[in-house]
Amino acid sequence: MEINDQLTEKAKYDLVLIDRAINHKDQQAYAELLKRYRDVIYFLMLRMSANHYDAEDLTIEAFGKAFKNLRQYTADYAFSTWLYRIATNNCIDFLRRNNRIPSADKYKWKPEDQDELIEQLPSEILDPEEDLMHKQKIRLMREVVDKLKPHYRNLITLRYFDELSYEEITEILHLPLGTVKAQLFRARALLLHIIESSRDSI
C-alpha cells in the first residue's frame, strides 16, 4: 500500500500494520490495530449508545466490519478516520433498529470528533498507586466471577477476560448464538447482583 506523505506518523504506522495484516496474514498486526483503537472506539460507542454493554458489542462489531473489509481501505485518509466512520455508521444503524433516536443527524461523524475523543481517552500509563489499585480491582473482580456457577463463570471469562466475540463463544461451547446471548445476559445479571452486594470491597 502506497504511503501518503500527508498522513501523520501514527497513521503511517497504521498503514504498515494494515500491509502486514492483508499481505502477510499477520494476526499480531490485527491485534495491534485493535489495541491502538479499542478504547477510543469504545468511548465513542458509549457516548452514542449510553449503555456499557451495547458499547462493548458495538466496538467488537466495528472492528469486525473493519477487518473484514480491510482491503477496501485506501490511504487517502487515516485508518482511524475510516474506522471511526464504520463504528459511527454501525452504531447509528443499531440505534435506529432499536428506536433509540428520532434522527441520526446529530451523530454524523465530524473530523474534529477524533481529537475530542482522544482527549477524553484515559491515559494508558498508570502511576504506581493507580496500577496497584487497577490490579487489585481485577483480582477482586475475578474473585466475584468465581462465585458464579461454572457455566456462567465460563461465559463471563470468555466474553470479558478473553475478549471473545459472541460468534467465537458459540463455536467453543457449541451453542446457538441466541442461547449464548441469553445466557450471558443472565450471567451479567447475576454478576451485577454479586457486585452490588459487595460494592464496598470493589
C-alpha positions in Angstrom: 0.0 0.0 0.0 1.4 3.4 -1.0 2.2 5.7 1.9 0.5 9.1 1.8 3.1 11.7 2.8 0.4 13.9 4.2 -0.5 11.4 6.9 0.8 11.6 10.5 3.5 9.3 11.7 0.8 7.4 13.7 -1.3 7.0 10.6 1.7 5.9 8.5 2.5 3.2 11.1 -1.2 2.0 10.8 -0.5 1.5 7.1 2.4 -0.7 7.9 0.2 -2.8 10.2 -2.5 -3.0 7.6 0.0 -4.2 5.0 1.2 -6.9 7.4 -2.4 -7.9 8.1 -3.5 -8.1 4.5 -0.4 -9.3 2.6 1.3 -11.4 5.3 -1.7 -12.7 7.2 -0.1 -11.3 10.4 -2.5 -11.9 13.2 -0.3 -9.8 15.5 -0.9 -6.8 13.2 -4.6 -7.1 13.6 -4.2 -7.4 17.4 -2.0 -4.2 17.4 -4.6 -2.3 15.4 -7.3 -3.4 17.8 -5.2 -2.4 20.8 -4.4 1.0 19.3 -8.0 2.0 18.8 -10.2 -0.3 21.0 -10.5 2.2 23.9 -11.3 5.2 21.8 -13.9 3.3 19.8 -15.4 2.0 23.0 -15.8 5.5 24.4 -17.3 6.7 21.1 -19.8 3.9 21.2 -20.6 4.5 24.9 -21.2 8.2 24.2 -23.6 7.4 21.4 -25.4 4.4 23.0 -25.2 5.5 26.6 -25.1 1.8 27.5 -22.0 -0.1 28.6 -23.0 -3.5 27.2 -24.1 -2.1 23.9 -20.9 -0.1 23.6 -18.9 -3.3 24.1 -20.8 -5.2 21.5 -20.7 -2.2 19.0 -17.0 -1.9 19.5 -16.5 -5.5 18.6 -18.8 -5.2 15.6 -17.0 -2.1 14.3 -13.6 -3.9 14.4 -15.2 -7.0 12.8 -16.5 -5.0 9.9 -13.3 -3.0 9.5 -11.1 -6.1 9.5 -13.4 -8.0 7.1 -13.3 -5.1 4.6 -9.7 -4.0 5.3 -8.8 -4.5 1.6 -11.3 -1.7 0.7 -9.4 0.8 2.8 -7.3 3.3 0.9 -4.6 5.5 2.2 -6.3 8.7 1.0 -7.1 9.4 4.7 -6.1 8.0 8.1 -7.2 4.4 9.0 -8.5 5.9 12.3 -10.9 8.1 10.4 -12.1 5.2 8.3 -12.6 3.1 11.4 -14.5 5.8 13.3 -16.9 6.2 10.4 -17.5 2.5 10.3 -18.2 2.4 14.0 -20.4 5.5 13.9 -22.5 4.3 11.0 -22.9 0.9 12.6 -24.0 2.4 15.8 -26.5 4.7 14.1 -28.0 1.6 12.3 -28.2 -0.1 15.7 -29.9 2.8 17.4 -32.4 3.2 14.5 -33.3 -0.5 14.6 -34.0 -0.2 18.3 -35.9 3.1 18.0 -33.4 4.8 20.3 -33.0 8.0 18.3 -35.5 10.0 16.2 -32.8 11.2 13.9 -29.2 10.2 13.3 -28.1 13.7 12.0 -26.6 14.7 15.3 -24.4 11.6 15.2 -22.8 12.2 11.8 -19.1 11.9 12.1 -17.1 15.2 12.1 -13.3 15.2 11.8 -13.0 17.3 14.9 -14.7 14.5 16.9 -11.5 12.5 16.6 -9.4 15.0 18.6 -12.1 15.4 21.2 -12.4 11.6 21.7 -8.6 11.2 22.0 -8.5 14.0 24.6 -11.3 12.1 26.6 -9.4 8.8 26.4 -7.8 8.0 29.7 -4.0 7.7 29.8 -2.7 4.2 29.3 0.1 5.0 31.7 -0.8 4.5 35.3 1.2 5.8 38.2 2.3 3.1 40.7 -0.7 3.7 43.0 -3.2 3.6 40.2 -1.5 0.4 38.8 -1.8 -1.3 42.2 -5.5 -0.3 42.5 -6.2 -1.5 39.0 -4.6 -4.9 39.7 -6.5 -5.2 42.9 -9.8 -4.5 41.2 -9.0 -7.1 38.5 -8.2 -9.6 41.3 -11.4 -8.8 43.2 -13.4 -9.0 40.0 -12.1 -12.4 39.3 -13.0 -13.4 42.8 -16.5 -12.2 42.2 -16.7 -14.1 38.9 -15.5 -17.3 40.7 -18.7 -17.1 42.8 -20.8 -17.8 39.7 -21.9 -21.3 38.7 -19.3 -22.9 36.4 -21.3 -22.4 33.2 -21.9 -18.7 33.8 -18.3 -18.2 35.0 -17.1 -19.7 31.8 -19.3 -17.4 29.7 -18.1 -14.3 31.6 -14.5 -15.4 31.3 -14.7 -16.0 27.6 -16.5 -12.7 26.9 -14.8 -10.2 29.1 -11.5 -11.6 30.2 -10.6 -13.5 27.0 -12.5 -10.8 25.0 -14.0 -13.3 22.5 -16.9 -12.4 20.2 -20.3 -14.0 20.6 -19.6 -16.0 17.4 -16.3 -17.3 18.8 -18.1 -18.3 22.0 -20.8 -20.2 20.1 -18.1 -22.2 18.3 -16.3 -23.0 21.5 -19.4 -24.0 23.5 -21.3 -25.5 20.6 -24.4 -23.4 21.4 -26.7 -21.3 19.2 -26.0 -17.6 19.1 -29.3 -16.7 20.7 -28.6 -19.1 23.6 -25.2 -17.6 24.2 -26.6 -14.0 24.3 -29.5 -15.0 26.6 -27.2 -16.9 29.0 -24.7 -14.1 29.0 -27.4 -11.6 29.9 -28.4 -13.9 32.8 -24.7 -14.2 33.8 -24.3 -10.4 33.8 -27.4 -10.0 35.9 -26.0 -12.5 38.5 -22.6 -10.9 38.4 -24.1 -7.4 38.9 -26.1 -8.7 41.9 -22.9 -10.1 43.5 -21.1 -6.8 42.8 -23.8 -4.8 44.3 -23.7 -7.0 47.4 -20.0 -6.5 47.7 -19.7 -2.9 46.5 -17.6 -1.8 49.4 -14.9 -4.4 48.6 -14.7 -3.3 44.9 
